[in-house]
Amino acid sequence: MAESNFSDRILCSLVWALQAIGAGVFSCGIEVAGSVPLAKVDTTVHKELGKRFDIQGFPTIKFWQKDHALPINYDGERTLQELWKEVVALTVETFDEFISDKPITLVEFYAPWCGHCKKLAPQYEKAARKLKEHNILLGKVDATVEKKLSDQYGVQGFPTMKIFRHGRRFDYDGPRDAMGIVNYMIEQSMDAAKELMSVKEAQKFMAFDDVTIIGFFNHPEGALFEAFIEAAEKTRSDFTVGYTTNKDVMKHFKASPNHIVLFHPEIYWSKYEPRTRVYSKGSASKEDLLNFWKEYSTPLVGQKTRKNAPTRYSKLPLVVVYYNVDFTIQHRQGTQYWRKKVLDIANKFKDQKYHFAVADEQEFEQELNDLGLGDSGLEHNVVVFGVDGKKYPMNPDEFDDGLEENLQAFLAMINKGMIKPYVKSAPVPKDDKGPVKTVVGANFAKIVGDENKDVLVEFYAPWCGHCQKFESKYKQFATKWKSEQPNLVIAKFDATANDPPEKYAVEGFPTIYFAPAGKKDKPIKYSGNRDLNDLEKFVRKHAVKSFQTPKKTEDKDEL
């Protein structure tokens, strides 16, 4: 390609994007890969073009987009696979156009140094290739370069993923593997609220085992309808939501225009609560509707599942009865037998603000094992999750199979402070004379909570590479001060085999806290480098009993 035809062939082209490369070099003139023209320029001959586009080295690859006079530099590897990327790299100049004219897109905000981003990258690319078949495009933004975009969309960690619908932003809270992203985005591309055109369609739409939300409107427009759709978008993974303007449907459900109704499924009906909840104020914000749905979507005793636990069963205190929960026709009678017993108890404890649920013991097998109930031998198990984060499993050695009487007695004893919370703990080590003390759940209060000692404790996971790398340094630090600082305890805590106290929030490994003597209610989290000098400065700064310089006394002359 020469300077004489460059503008006509390149800058006036409809869409330019490098999507293919053949045998390492482009052939002469222009080739077409699908509908994409490819070109090459010998800048040793056409030097003005080289100067015009600031070509500093070879090969340099640039691509042009429609209506953009300036090209975008390609800085990836010179391979077919790298050039054929489906994830679109976005800048502040191209971002708005990318998100504004599409029904749905997904954008990842990343940092090149982020390990989680590197792990996500190949999965994200695979998802992009698959989702392109469904006309769903994926983009990415280097947040370390495009700081304006990062700030605009409230990016605080990496990777952060956002869904955009015609430019409107929604948080992405789905999986991060390729097929998980694909399935989630296909689901997200569907209407958040389905229009119900007939009574038959509405009846078929009602969920068998969960709440169904239907909005009744004269017309699909107006402030309330917009708020309804926004709320549906926000909760599309949580609720089955539909709307209708059909008069026959309204008549069938005895609903009025501008009413939004929550229908509980028949399997959760009881004499203690209404079967439907109606929002009838006539006007509402998205937040008003979300609060209403959250408040009334959970029946007096529903089923807690792994999917709905974070949203429906986050209110505490929560009483969960685990057994073989199965609402299919074959097993429904047995499932309802126990649920109705729990219903009677739940009704009695409503005024005490307890929330109740049943859960399938197989689905929560690991949770029961973690709470010491994996081999209880009982037909049902009970766990009370307290408001303070403490857990109270009903001891099978103290309570038999009489659910109603035992559960009422158990709750009464918890209210009186007669039941100790469960603490997951590895066995207390018999011989622990090394420089680093091994702390477990059962002796945490005794060692770390010792008011006469300054205690530095590392929360780790045995499988964590960073922890393994830090282990020798930590032991070296403990060995150095073991004899010199008797009031300083250096400890470690396996956070995968033991429950850390609530005040010690562990969100990654390793996490280090310092519990000064006399100040155990306010542990201090270490945020410095995993360096012995930095660690020593941190301990010296906050120490109460250790690293104290003795006061000097002046020698007095004898008279």
Backbone torsions as a table, in degrees:
resi	resn	phi	psi	omega
1	MET	NA	135.5	-177.3
2	ALA	-109.4	171.1	-179.1
3	GLU	-63.8	-30.3	-176.0
4	SER	-66.2	-32.0	-179.0
5	ASN	-112.1	8.0	-175.2
6	PHE	-64.4	-49.9	-177.0
7	SER	-65.6	-41.9	-179.2
8	ASP	-65.0	-40.8	-172.8
9	ARG	-87.7	-27.6	-176.3
10	ILE	-103.2	-63.5	-171.3
11	LEU	-68.6	-22.2	178.3
12	CYS	-98.4	2.5	178.3
13	SER	-65.7	151.2	-178.6
14	LEU	-65.9	-58.6	179.9
15	VAL	-142.9	127.2	178.3
16	TRP	-118.8	129.5	174.7
17	ALA	-156.1	131.9	177.4
18	LEU	-75.9	113.5	179.8
19	GLN	-125.5	0.9	178.6
20	ALA	-157.1	154.2	177.5
21	ILE	-146.0	139.7	-175.6
22	GLY	-113.4	123.4	172.6
23	ALA	51.9	30.3	173.8
24	GLY	89.8	-20.5	178.7
25	VAL	-137.6	156.6	173.9
26	PHE	-84.9	148.2	175.2
27	SER	-79.5	169.8	-177.3
28	CYS	-64.1	153.8	178.6
29	GLY	70.1	-146.1	-175.3
30	ILE	-116.5	131.5	173.7
31	GLU	-111.2	163.3	178.0
32	VAL	-123.8	119.1	174.2
33	ALA	-104.1	99.2	-171.5
34	GLY	72.6	-111.7	177.3
35	SER	-117.5	20.8	-173.8
36	VAL	-109.5	113.3	177.4
37	PRO	-72.8	139.8	176.1
38	LEU	-121.4	147.5	-177.2
39	ALA	-147.2	164.1	173.7
40	LYS	-138.2	153.6	-179.4
41	VAL	-131.7	128.0	173.5
42	ASP	-88.1	99.7	-175.0
43	THR	-78.7	-5.3	172.0
44	THR	-76.8	-21.1	176.5
45	VAL	-96.7	-48.7	-178.1
46	HIS	-98.8	72.5	-171.9
47	LYS	-65.6	-30.7	-179.1
48	GLU	-63.6	-37.0	177.2
49	LEU	-66.8	-37.7	177.1
50	GLY	-61.8	-42.0	177.9
51	LYS	-69.5	-40.9	-176.3
52	ARG	-60.0	-37.4	-177.4
53	PHE	-109.7	17.9	171.3
54	ASP	53.6	53.3	178.8
55	ILE	-78.6	116.7	-175.5
56	GLN	-105.3	-20.5	-177.6
57	GLY	-154.9	174.6	-175.3
58	PHE	-131.0	142.9	-10.2
59	PRO	-78.0	147.3	172.2
60	THR	-114.1	130.0	-177.9
61	ILE	-117.4	129.8	177.5
62	LYS	-131.7	155.5	173.4
63	PHE	-139.1	150.7	-176.7
64	TRP	-111.5	143.4	174.1
65	GLN	-110.4	163.6	-177.9
66	LYS	-56.7	133.1	175.2
67	ASP	66.2	17.7	176.9
68	HIS	-116.8	116.5	-178.6
69	ALA	-73.1	-32.1	-178.0
70	LEU	-94.5	140.3	-178.3
71	PRO	-83.8	168.5	172.9
72	ILE	-106.6	130.5	-179.5
73	ASN	-74.8	137.8	173.3
74	TYR	-97.3	122.3	-177.3
75	ASP	-120.3	19.1	179.1
76	GLY	-88.8	-172.8	179.2
77	GLU	-72.3	151.0	-178.9
78	ARG	-87.2	64.2	177.5
79	THR	-129.2	157.2	179.2
80	LEU	-58.6	-43.1	-177.3
81	GLN	-62.6	-41.8	-178.1
82	GLU	-71.1	-38.8	-179.7
83	LEU	-68.6	-28.5	-177.8
84	TRP	-91.7	47.2	178.6
85	LYS	-79.7	135.4	177.3
86	GLU	-92.6	-22.6	177.8
87	VAL	-75.6	125.6	-175.7
88	VAL	-87.7	122.3	175.9
89	ALA	-77.3	122.3	-173.2
90	LEU	-109.2	148.0	174.7
91	THR	-125.0	175.6	179.4
92	VAL	-62.2	-27.1	179.8
93	GLU	-76.7	-30.3	-174.1
94	THR	-105.7	-9.0	-171.2
95	PHE	-63.9	-52.1	-174.6
96	ASP	-60.4	-41.7	179.9
97	GLU	-64.6	-36.7	-178.4
98	PHE	-65.0	-41.0	-173.7
99	ILE	-92.7	-21.0	-167.3
100	SER	-81.5	-29.3	-172.4
101	ASP	-107.1	20.1	-177.7
102	LYS	-123.5	142.7	179.1
103	PRO	-59.2	-37.2	179.2
104	ILE	-158.6	136.8	174.1
105	THR	-141.6	162.7	176.1
106	LEU	-125.7	132.6	-178.8
107	VAL	-126.4	132.0	175.9
108	GLU	-103.6	128.2	171.3
109	PHE	-98.3	122.2	-172.7
110	TYR	-134.3	168.7	172.2
111	ALA	-125.5	134.9	-176.3
112	PRO	-58.1	-29.6	-177.2
113	TRP	-85.5	-7.6	-173.1
114	CYS	-75.6	122.3	179.7
115	GLY	-63.1	-41.2	179.3
116	HIS	-64.7	-35.0	178.5
117	CYS	-66.6	-40.7	178.7
118	LYS	-63.9	-38.2	178.9
119	LYS	-68.0	-36.6	-178.8
120	LEU	-73.1	-31.7	-169.0
121	ALA	-50.4	-52.8	-179.0
122	PRO	-66.5	-33.1	177.1
123	GLN	-67.5	-39.8	-179.6
124	TYR	-65.5	-40.7	179.2
125	GLU	-66.5	-42.4	177.0
126	LYS	-60.5	-42.9	179.2
127	ALA	-62.9	-39.1	-179.3
128	ALA	-62.2	-41.3	179.5
129	ARG	-63.2	-42.4	-178.7
130	LYS	-70.6	-42.3	-176.1
131	LEU	-72.0	-21.0	176.8
132	LYS	-60.7	-30.0	176.9
133	GLU	-64.9	-22.3	179.7
134	HIS	-103.9	14.5	-179.8
135	ASN	60.0	34.4	175.2
136	ILE	-114.3	115.8	-177.4
137	LEU	-97.2	147.8	177.7
138	LEU	-116.2	137.5	178.0
139	GLY	-125.2	169.4	177.0
140	LYS	-144.9	149.8	-178.9
141	VAL	-129.9	125.1	172.9
142	ASP	-77.1	101.4	-173.2
143	ALA	-69.6	-17.6	177.5
144	THR	-76.6	-20.2	177.8
145	VAL	-100.0	-48.3	-177.8
146	GLU	-92.1	65.9	-175.2
147	LYS	-66.8	-29.3	178.5
148	LYS	-63.0	-44.3	177.8
149	LEU	-66.7	-40.4	179.3
150	SER	-60.0	-44.3	179.0
151	ASP	-68.6	-40.7	-177.4
152	GLN	-60.3	-35.0	-176.2
153	TYR	-106.5	18.7	170.5
154	GLY	62.2	37.4	-179.7
155	VAL	-76.3	121.7	-178.2
156	GLN	-120.5	-9.3	178.6
157	GLY	-153.9	169.5	-175.9
158	PHE	-128.0	144.3	-11.9
159	PRO	-77.7	147.1	172.0
160	THR	-112.5	130.3	-178.1
161	MET	-117.7	135.2	-178.4
162	LYS	-127.6	138.4	172.8
163	ILE	-95.7	138.4	177.1
164	PHE	-124.6	131.9	175.3
165	ARG	-119.7	106.3	-175.9
166	HIS	49.5	41.7	176.1
167	GLY	90.7	-12.9	179.4
168	ARG	-85.0	131.5	-172.1
169	ARG	-90.3	140.9	173.2
170	PHE	-139.6	145.5	178.6
171	ASP	-70.4	142.2	173.1
172	TYR	-96.5	121.6	179.0
173	ASP	-128.4	31.4	-179.0
174	GLY	-95.1	-169.3	-179.3
175	PRO	-66.8	169.8	-179.9
176	ARG	-125.8	20.6	169.5
177	ASP	-103.9	162.1	-171.5
178	ALA	-55.8	-54.6	-177.1
179	MET	-69.1	-32.2	176.3
180	GLY	-63.1	-43.5	177.6
181	ILE	-63.4	-43.7	-179.2
182	VAL	-60.1	-52.5	-177.5
183	ASN	-63.3	-41.0	-179.1
184	TYR	-64.5	-44.4	-177.4
185	MET	-70.5	-34.0	175.3
186	ILE	-63.7	-43.0	176.9
187	GLU	-62.3	-41.1	-179.2
188	GLN	-68.4	-23.9	-178.7
189	SER	-77.0	-14.9	178.5
190	MET	-78.9	163.6	179.7
191	ASP	-61.6	133.3	178.9
192	ALA	-68.9	-31.6	177.6
193	ALA	-128.4	121.4	-177.3
194	LYS	-84.8	134.6	175.8
195	GLU	-78.3	129.0	-178.1
196	LEU	-104.1	115.3	-169.8
197	MET	-94.5	-15.0	-176.4
198	SER	-150.8	166.2	178.1
199	VAL	-62.3	-43.1	-179.1
200	LYS	-61.1	-43.1	179.7
201	GLU	-65.4	-39.8	179.5
202	ALA	-66.2	-40.5	178.7
203	GLN	-64.4	-40.9	179.6
204	LYS	-68.8	-27.6	-177.0
205	PHE	-72.3	-27.2	-175.2
206	MET	-60.3	129.9	-179.2
207	ALA	-71.3	142.0	-179.0
208	PHE	-74.4	-38.7	-169.7
209	ASP	-124.2	19.3	-179.5
210	ASP	-154.3	167.5	179.7
211	VAL	-65.8	143.8	174.2
212	THR	-119.0	133.3	-178.7
213	ILE	-113.1	125.5	179.0
214	ILE	-128.0	129.7	174.6
215	GLY	-98.0	134.7	-179.1
216	PHE	-111.3	119.5	-174.7
217	PHE	-136.0	152.6	172.9
218	ASN	-72.5	-39.5	-179.1
219	HIS	-142.0	147.8	178.8
220	PRO	-78.9	62.8	-178.6
221	GLU	-161.5	171.3	179.6
222	GLY	101.4	166.9	-174.6
223	ALA	-62.9	-42.6	-179.0
224	LEU	-66.1	-41.9	179.1
225	PHE	-63.2	-41.8	178.9
226	GLU	-62.8	-42.4	177.8
227	ALA	-63.5	-38.5	178.7
228	PHE	-61.6	-46.5	-179.8
229	ILE	-65.4	-40.8	178.9
230	GLU	-63.0	-41.0	177.8
231	ALA	-65.8	-38.4	178.1
232	ALA	-64.5	-40.7	177.0
233	GLU	-60.1	-41.3	-176.6
234	LYS	-67.7	-28.8	-173.2
235	THR	-119.4	23.2	-173.8
236	ARG	-59.8	-26.9	179.2
237	SER	-84.7	-11.4	-174.3
238	ASP	-103.6	-33.8	-172.1
239	PHE	-128.3	154.5	168.8
240	THR	-91.6	113.4	-172.0
241	VAL	-123.8	134.1	176.3
242	GLY	-141.7	171.5	175.7
243	TYR	-147.4	160.9	179.6
244	THR	-149.1	150.5	170.0
245	THR	-118.1	8.0	-176.5
246	ASN	-80.2	125.4	-176.9
247	LYS	-65.9	-35.6	179.6
248	ASP	-65.5	-37.6	178.1
249	VAL	-65.8	-43.2	178.1
250	MET	-60.2	-43.7	-179.5
251	LYS	-63.8	-41.0	-178.7
252	HIS	-61.6	-41.0	-177.6
253	PHE	-94.2	5.0	179.3
254	LYS	54.4	45.5	-177.9
255	ALA	-112.3	156.2	179.3
256	SER	-110.5	157.2	177.3
257	PRO	-58.0	146.2	-179.1
258	ASN	65.7	22.5	170.7
259	HIS	-104.7	141.1	176.2
260	ILE	-118.6	123.0	-170.3
261	VAL	-117.7	132.3	171.8
262	LEU	-98.1	119.8	179.5
263	PHE	-104.5	120.0	174.3
264	HIS	-84.0	141.9	-179.4
265	PRO	-68.8	157.6	-176.1
266	GLU	-58.1	-32.3	-177.0
267	ILE	-65.1	-16.2	180.0
268	TYR	-108.2	4.6	179.7
269	TRP	-64.6	144.7	175.6
270	SER	-153.4	165.3	179.9
271	LYS	-76.6	-6.1	-175.2
272	TYR	-95.8	-4.2	-174.7
273	GLU	-154.1	155.2	178.7
274	PRO	-70.3	155.5	-179.2
275	ARG	-81.7	-20.5	178.7
276	THR	-133.0	157.3	172.5
277	ARG	-127.2	133.5	-172.7
278	VAL	-118.7	126.5	170.9
279	TYR	-95.1	115.6	-170.8
280	SER	-129.7	21.8	-176.1
281	LYS	-74.3	-17.1	176.6
282	GLY	87.9	-21.5	176.0
283	SER	-144.8	150.3	-177.5
284	ALA	-169.0	152.8	169.4
285	SER	-93.1	170.0	175.8
286	LYS	-57.4	-42.0	-178.4
287	GLU	-65.1	-37.4	177.6
288	ASP	-59.3	-45.5	-178.6
289	LEU	-69.3	-40.6	179.0
290	LEU	-61.4	-41.7	178.8
291	ASN	-64.9	-40.5	179.0
292	PHE	-64.3	-45.0	180.0
293	TRP	-63.3	-42.6	-179.3
294	LYS	-65.3	-38.8	-176.7
295	GLU	-67.6	-39.2	-170.2
296	TYR	-113.5	2.9	-178.1
297	SER	-77.5	-19.3	-178.4
298	THR	-99.4	121.9	179.0
299	PRO	-70.9	174.2	-179.3
300	LEU	-56.0	-42.1	172.7
301	VAL	-138.1	99.4	176.2
302	GLY	-107.1	-171.0	179.2
303	GLN	-102.9	122.6	173.3
304	LYS	-80.4	129.3	176.4
305	THR	-127.1	169.5	178.5
306	ARG	-64.0	-32.2	-178.6
307	LYS	-71.9	-43.4	-174.0
308	ASN	-95.2	-6.3	-176.9
309	ALA	-57.3	-44.3	-177.6
310	PRO	-67.5	-27.3	-175.2
311	THR	-103.6	-42.3	-174.6
312	ARG	-90.0	-29.4	-171.8
313	TYR	-122.0	41.4	176.9
314	SER	-94.5	-10.9	179.0
315	LYS	-75.8	134.3	-178.4
316	LEU	-122.0	153.6	2.3
317	PRO	-74.8	146.5	-177.5
318	LEU	-123.4	128.7	176.7
319	VAL	-105.0	121.0	-179.1
320	VAL	-118.5	127.6	176.5
321	VAL	-107.1	118.4	-176.9
322	TYR	-99.5	129.9	173.0
323	TYR	-162.4	-168.0	-179.6
324	ASN	-79.1	87.0	-176.9
325	VAL	-88.4	118.5	-178.4
326	ASP	-152.3	109.4	-175.8
327	PHE	-92.4	10.1	174.3
328	THR	-66.2	160.1	-174.7
329	ILE	-53.1	-41.9	-175.2
330	GLN	-63.8	-34.5	-173.2
331	HIS	-115.9	5.2	-173.5
332	ARG	-63.5	-39.6	-176.0
333	GLN	-61.1	-45.2	179.0
334	GLY	-66.2	-39.0	178.6
335	THR	-63.6	-44.4	-178.5
336	GLN	-70.1	-28.4	179.2
337	TYR	-56.5	-49.1	-179.0
338	TRP	-76.0	-36.6	-179.2
339	ARG	-61.9	-38.1	-179.6
340	LYS	-67.8	-31.9	174.4
341	LYS	-65.9	-40.9	177.3
342	VAL	-66.2	-36.3	177.8
343	LEU	-57.8	-45.5	-179.4
344	ASP	-60.4	-41.1	179.5
345	ILE	-70.5	-41.7	-179.7
346	ALA	-59.8	-39.8	179.0
347	ASN	-63.6	-37.2	-180.0
348	LYS	-69.9	-28.6	-175.5
349	PHE	-103.1	11.5	-179.2
350	LYS	-57.8	-41.5	-177.0
351	ASP	-68.3	-17.4	179.6
352	GLN	-92.9	9.7	174.0
353	LYS	66.1	20.1	174.3
354	TYR	-77.5	143.5	173.2
355	HIS	-110.8	146.6	-173.6
356	PHE	-128.3	150.4	176.5
357	ALA	-157.1	157.0	167.8
358	VAL	-108.1	156.2	-179.4
359	ALA	-148.2	148.1	-179.4
360	ASP	-76.8	127.6	-174.5
361	GLU	-66.0	-28.8	178.1
362	GLN	-73.8	-39.6	179.1
363	GLU	-63.8	-33.5	-178.1
364	PHE	-111.3	34.0	-178.5
365	GLU	-58.8	-44.0	-178.9
366	GLN	-65.7	-39.1	178.4
367	GLU	-62.3	-42.3	178.4
368	LEU	-65.9	-39.8	176.8
369	ASN	-62.0	-42.4	-179.6
370	ASP	-64.1	-25.0	-178.7
371	LEU	-100.0	12.6	175.7
372	GLY	76.9	18.0	-177.1
373	LEU	-113.1	11.0	-175.8
374	GLY	-61.5	-33.0	-179.5
375	ASP	-125.3	43.2	-176.6
376	SER	-68.3	-28.3	-178.9
377	GLY	81.8	-1.3	-179.3
378	LEU	-86.5	154.9	177.6
379	GLU	-69.8	-25.9	177.0
380	HIS	-143.7	152.4	176.4
381	ASN	-125.7	153.9	-176.9
382	VAL	-128.6	135.5	173.1
383	VAL	-133.2	133.4	174.8
384	VAL	-107.3	123.1	177.9
385	PHE	-98.6	112.8	-174.0
386	GLY	-81.6	164.9	-178.5
387	VAL	-66.5	-22.6	-178.3
388	ASP	-92.3	11.7	-179.8
389	GLY	84.9	-2.5	179.5
390	LYS	-82.0	153.2	-176.8
391	LYS	-121.1	137.2	-176.9
392	TYR	-125.0	89.4	174.8
393	PRO	-75.8	140.1	178.9
394	MET	-76.5	117.7	-174.0
395	ASN	-66.1	119.8	-179.1
396	PRO	-65.9	-20.2	178.6
397	ASP	-77.4	-18.3	-177.1
398	GLU	-106.7	-18.6	-177.3
399	PHE	-129.1	134.9	-179.9
400	ASP	-94.3	-156.0	-174.4
401	ASP	-83.0	1.6	178.5
402	GLY	-76.4	87.5	-168.7
403	LEU	-60.4	-52.3	-173.9
404	GLU	-59.0	-54.6	-176.7
405	GLU	-64.3	-44.1	-176.4
406	ASN	-68.3	-40.7	-178.9
407	LEU	-66.6	-42.1	177.1
408	GLN	-61.6	-43.5	179.2
409	ALA	-65.0	-39.0	-179.3
410	PHE	-63.5	-45.5	179.1
411	LEU	-65.3	-38.8	178.3
412	ALA	-63.1	-39.5	179.6
413	MET	-69.1	-35.8	176.0
414	ILE	-64.2	-43.8	179.7
415	ASN	-60.0	-31.4	-178.9
416	LYS	-89.9	1.6	179.9
417	GLY	74.6	22.5	-176.2
418	MET	-91.7	-7.6	-179.5
419	ILE	-111.3	125.8	177.5
420	LYS	-80.5	139.0	178.2
421	PRO	-67.2	153.3	180.0
422	TYR	-81.0	135.2	175.6
423	VAL	-122.7	115.7	176.5
424	LYS	-66.5	127.9	-174.4
425	SER	-148.3	138.2	167.5
426	ALA	-75.1	164.0	178.3
427	PRO	-60.4	143.6	175.9
428	VAL	-67.7	125.5	-178.2
429	PRO	-62.7	136.8	-178.7
430	LYS	-76.7	-37.1	-179.1
431	ASP	-122.1	106.9	-174.4
432	ASP	-133.1	60.8	-175.0
433	LYS	-99.4	4.2	-179.3
434	GLY	-71.4	173.5	-179.1
435	PRO	-65.9	-29.5	178.5
436	VAL	-104.7	116.9	179.9
437	LYS	-74.4	137.3	175.9
438	THR	-92.4	114.4	-179.8
439	VAL	-103.0	137.9	176.0
440	VAL	-124.3	175.2	-177.8
441	GLY	-57.0	-38.3	-174.4
442	ALA	-72.0	-26.5	-178.7
443	ASN	-117.1	14.1	-178.9
444	PHE	-59.4	-49.1	-177.8
445	ALA	-62.2	-36.6	-177.6
446	LYS	-69.0	-42.0	-175.4
447	ILE	-89.6	-57.9	-177.0
448	VAL	-71.9	-31.6	-178.9
449	GLY	-85.1	6.6	178.7
450	ASP	-65.5	112.6	-175.3
451	GLU	-67.6	-13.2	-178.2
452	ASN	-98.4	3.3	-178.1
453	LYS	-127.2	142.8	165.1
454	ASP	-83.5	130.7	-175.5
455	VAL	-128.2	125.4	172.6
456	LEU	-105.0	123.6	-175.9
457	VAL	-129.3	130.4	177.6
458	GLU	-100.4	124.7	174.5
459	PHE	-94.9	120.7	-172.6
460	TYR	-134.4	170.3	172.1
461	ALA	-126.0	134.2	-176.9
462	PRO	-57.4	-30.9	-177.1
463	TRP	-85.7	-6.2	-173.7
464	CYS	-75.7	120.3	179.3
465	GLY	-62.5	-40.0	178.6
466	HIS	-63.0	-38.6	179.2
467	CYS	-65.7	-42.6	-179.9
468	GLN	-63.3	-39.2	179.5
469	LYS	-68.9	-34.0	-177.1
470	PHE	-81.9	-17.8	-171.7
471	GLU	-56.0	-46.7	-177.4
472	SER	-66.4	-37.6	177.7
473	LYS	-65.0	-42.2	-178.3
474	TYR	-65.1	-41.0	178.1
475	LYS	-65.8	-38.8	177.1
476	GLN	-61.8	-41.6	178.4
477	PHE	-62.9	-43.8	-179.5
478	ALA	-66.4	-40.9	180.0
479	THR	-62.9	-38.9	-177.7
480	LYS	-61.1	-37.2	-171.7
481	TRP	-108.8	0.0	-175.9
482	LYS	-57.8	-47.0	-177.6
483	SER	-86.8	-32.3	-176.2
484	GLU	-77.1	-28.8	-176.0
485	GLN	-124.9	81.3	-177.4
486	PRO	-65.8	-18.0	179.8
487	ASN	-94.6	9.0	177.8
488	LEU	-113.6	126.4	177.8
489	VAL	-112.4	127.1	175.3
490	ILE	-104.8	122.1	-172.3
491	ALA	-133.7	162.7	175.1
492	LYS	-134.0	152.3	-172.7
493	PHE	-142.3	116.4	177.9
494	ASP	-76.0	102.6	-174.9
495	ALA	-77.0	-4.2	175.3
496	THR	-91.0	-21.8	-178.3
497	ALA	-108.0	-4.5	-176.9
498	ASN	-140.1	152.0	175.6
499	ASP	-88.5	118.0	174.7
500	PRO	-75.1	148.5	176.4
501	PRO	-60.0	157.1	-174.5
502	GLU	-59.5	-33.9	-177.6
503	LYS	-69.5	-15.8	-178.6
504	TYR	-105.7	80.7	-178.7
505	ALA	-71.5	123.8	-179.2
506	VAL	-117.2	110.2	-177.3
507	GLU	-112.3	-6.7	178.5
508	GLY	-164.6	171.9	-176.8
509	PHE	-125.1	143.4	-12.4
510	PRO	-78.0	151.4	172.7
511	THR	-118.6	132.1	-175.6
512	ILE	-119.3	133.5	176.2
513	TYR	-124.9	151.4	173.5
514	PHE	-118.8	125.4	179.2
515	ALA	-110.7	97.0	-177.1
516	PRO	-67.8	151.8	176.3
517	ALA	-59.8	135.4	178.7
518	GLY	75.8	0.1	-178.3
519	LYS	-134.5	41.7	-173.5
520	LYS	-69.8	-17.0	-179.9
521	ASP	-79.6	-7.8	-178.5
522	LYS	-133.0	70.2	178.0
523	PRO	-64.4	148.3	-175.1
524	ILE	-109.8	124.2	-179.1
525	LYS	-82.4	134.4	178.6
526	TYR	-85.5	129.8	-177.1
527	SER	-124.7	13.1	-179.3
528	GLY	-87.2	-169.7	178.3
529	ASN	-74.4	158.8	176.0
530	ARG	-83.0	65.6	-176.1
531	ASP	-127.1	136.8	-174.1
532	LEU	-62.8	-37.2	179.7
533	ASN	-66.2	-44.3	178.6
534	ASP	-64.6	-39.4	179.7
535	LEU	-64.6	-40.5	179.0
536	GLU	-65.3	-42.4	177.9
537	LYS	-59.9	-41.2	179.5
538	PHE	-62.0	-47.3	-178.9
539	VAL	-65.5	-45.1	179.6
540	ARG	-59.8	-38.1	-177.4
541	LYS	-64.4	-38.5	-172.7
542	HIS	-105.1	-2.2	-176.5
543	ALA	-66.3	146.3	177.1
544	VAL	-112.7	-47.4	-177.0
545	LYS	-98.9	-25.7	-177.7
546	SER	-103.4	164.5	178.3
547	PHE	55.8	32.6	178.9
548	GLN	-95.3	128.0	179.1
549	THR	-78.5	121.5	-179.7
550	PRO	-64.2	143.8	179.8
551	LYS	-68.6	135.8	179.5
552	LYS	-79.5	139.9	176.8
553	THR	-113.7	135.2	-178.3
554	GLU	-79.1	134.8	175.9
555	ASP	-73.0	134.2	179.9
556	LYS	-105.1	136.4	176.8
557	ASP	-71.0	136.9	177.2
558	GLU	-72.4	138.2	178.5
559	LEU	-77.0	NA	NA
